Amino acid sequence: MKDHRDVLIRPVVSEKSYGLLEENVYTFEVAKSASKPEIRDAVEALFDVAVVKVNTLNRAGKRKRNRRTGGWGQRPSQKRALITLAEGDSIDLFEV
């Protein structure tokens, strides 16, 4: 059994994620090995909310050029989870 804090890595802070807050959808970066049921259990346990739906997506790291050496590098890949909460629930972590 994984610790719930090992499943959720950090919240995603972006324009798109803040736009989804109006629809009660929260975005987290999660462990690459985490499954949807593990993500659901972690959010429900850590924030005491009811999760309606969990969507996941794997994002490949961007290829970036090093300006000093002219070589190429790669940013790390990540897995994100879009978590829809039940009506009336919210996570205070995202409130502005």
N, C-alpha and C positions, 0 to 999 in steps of 0.2 A: 504494500500500500504506500503510495507516494504521499508526501506532505502536501497540503493544499497550497502552501506558499512556493513549492517547487513547480507547480503546474502553471500558475499565473506569474509571469515575469515582471511586466510593468504595463500601465495603461498607455495607449497610443494617443499622443497629443498632435492633432492636425486639424485643418479646417473641415475636412470631411467627417472626422470623428465627432467634432463639436456640432456639426449639422445634424448628425444622426441622433444626438441626445434628445432632440425634440420628439423623435419617434420612439423614445425609450430604448434605444439600442446603444450599447456600450462596447468599446473596442479595446481589446487587450492583446499584448504580445504574449504568447504561451510557449511552453516547452514543445520542441519538435515531435516528441514521442507522445504527447498528450492526446487522448481521445475525447470525443464530444461528451460522453458521460462523465469522464474525469473532470473536464472543464466545468460542466454543469454543477457537479458536487462541490468543486472548489469555490465557485462564486456563491453558491447558496450557503456554504459553511462560513466563509470569510465575511460576507456582507449581510447575511440574514435577509435575503430576498428570494422571491420565487422566479425561476428562470423558465421562460416559455419556449425559447428556441435558441440553438447554438449553431452558427455557421462558421466554418473554418476556411482559411485560405493560406496557401504556401506562396511566399514571395521570394523570388530569386534575387540574390544580391546583385547590385548594379556593378558593371565593369567601369572602373575609373582610371584615368591616366594620371601618373605621377608627374607633376610639373618639373621637378628637379632632375630626375633621372630619365624621363621620357618613357619609362616602362609602364606596364599596366598592372593594376591590382584589382581586387574584388572586395566589395563590401559583403558583410555576412548575410546569408539568407535568414529569413525568419518566418515563423508561423503566427498568424493572427486569428483571433476569434471575435466574431461579431455576436454579442449576447443580447437577446431581446428579453426584457423583464416584463413581469405581469403588470397590468394596469395599477397605478398607485404606488408601485415600488420604485425606488431610485437609489443610486449609490452616491453618497455625499462627497466622495473623492473627486468627482468631476465638477462639482458645483463651483461657479465663479463668484 
